[in-house]
Amino acid sequence: MLTVKEAYDFYLDETLLADIGDDIIIYRSVSIEPMKWIRKILKRKVEKGNEQKINNKQNVRKSLKPGYLVKLKTYLLIPDNEILWLPFAIWKGVRIIKKERPLVIYSTATPYTDHLIAFILAKIFNLPWVADFRDLWVDRANFPNNKFRLFIDTRLEKLILKNASGVVASTELIAKKFSEKVQEQNYTVITNGFDEDDFKAIKKTRDSEKEFRVTYTGIFNKEQNPDNIFYAIREIIDEREDIKEKIKLRFVGQLDNPGDFENINLFNKLQLDTVADIVPYKDHPGIIEEMNQATVLLLLVGVYPNNESIYTGKIFEYLRSGKPILAVVPPDGVAAELIRKTNSGIVVSNMDVDAIKEGIARLFDLFFQGKLSGKFSSKNIDQFDRKYLTGILAREFENLTGK
């Protein structure tokens, strides 16, 4: 496994290293990451801004990100912030391959720089190579609105799709989108999943009759925009006193992208602090515990192009938790289909405030009647166990190598 020597992001979960087996060697190489220092400075400003907003409930700037730096990054760091790692990774990769003599190269994105590194190494050593996409590339929601970037990245995307020995996609719709661009490629769908071991150590809790706890774990941002959820919550607690008295929302993780404040501004404007807690980032075991303590888990897929192709990674852990899911998603998308097939919750349109209100009310009424826990089953989810999914990937490698 090849990665950077000194990773830096706003949030880094060291507990996930425990998932890597003792028989796996991690190689690390030097990388130049100009955004690292900007992120460190921005993190201090973000923490100060978040404290000011939450404590004083006031609206300030929508974003702390300097506009000129965003534009500069768009033109210079292509396809992403890690591109300056490429020469160091190539140098290290050559030495690793000479030493280890691997049968196949595997790269996963994001970052998309990983695929460029793998492409070069595969060409140098004439090795089969599998490119794994957990998300779309130029069709993703947060792709820069820039014709120059679209021109360059479209060609890089096609380069990877044409030259990889096999392409893995996380959903059928992502694979379909890629196949429309490069038909002659071999596409395999391997979804994200859950790790059964993460749930073995968690004690099953009994749902409290005093609190209807709705928990969201992960990221809200400009794409995963919670506006309709916030408006629905405000309206339903104004309309129903019983829900206002018992509902407690927990937003665990990130309410805005670091440096942005649009969502916290709306949260404060609607005075949702009376029924909701904003919980700082937690490591993965802490997130699993939060899921276990929830009455209902909230899932969101935002309103943006190609959103019907998105599951979100957390959906599979939500399924494994066994808690009912309120899925605020595209009604005809893959996430909605999965929730319905597994009978794991209810689906409401991410564009309809009234539908979200009705979903909350329906789940609350089942909870109040003592019927919630028996209503949903999360059936047929073994296919999303990561050990099973890893087996599919292993067979893909065997098909390419004949071993």
Secondary structure as UniProt FT lines:
FT   STRAND          2..4
FT   HELIX           14..19
FT   TURN            22..23
FT   STRAND          27..29
FT   HELIX           34..56
FT   HELIX           67..76
FT   TURN            81..82
FT   HELIX           83..85
FT   HELIX           86..100
FT   STRAND          105..109
FT   HELIX           113..125
FT   STRAND          129..133
FT   TURN            138..139
FT   TURN            141..142
FT   HELIX           147..163
FT   STRAND          166..169
FT   HELIX           172..181
FT   TURN            183..184
FT   STRAND          187..189
FT   HELIX           196..200
FT   STRAND          212..219
FT   HELIX           227..239
FT   HELIX           241..246
FT   STRAND          247..254
FT   TURN            258..259
FT   HELIX           262..269
FT   TURN            270..271
FT   HELIX           272..274
FT   STRAND          276..279
FT   HELIX           284..293
FT   STRAND          296..300
FT   TURN            305..306
FT   HELIX           307..309
FT   HELIX           314..321
FT   STRAND          325..329
FT   TURN            331..332
FT   HELIX           334..342
FT   STRAND          345..349
FT   TURN            350..351
FT   HELIX           353..368
FT   TURN            369..370
FT   HELIX           372..375
FT   HELIX           382..384
FT   HELIX           386..401
//
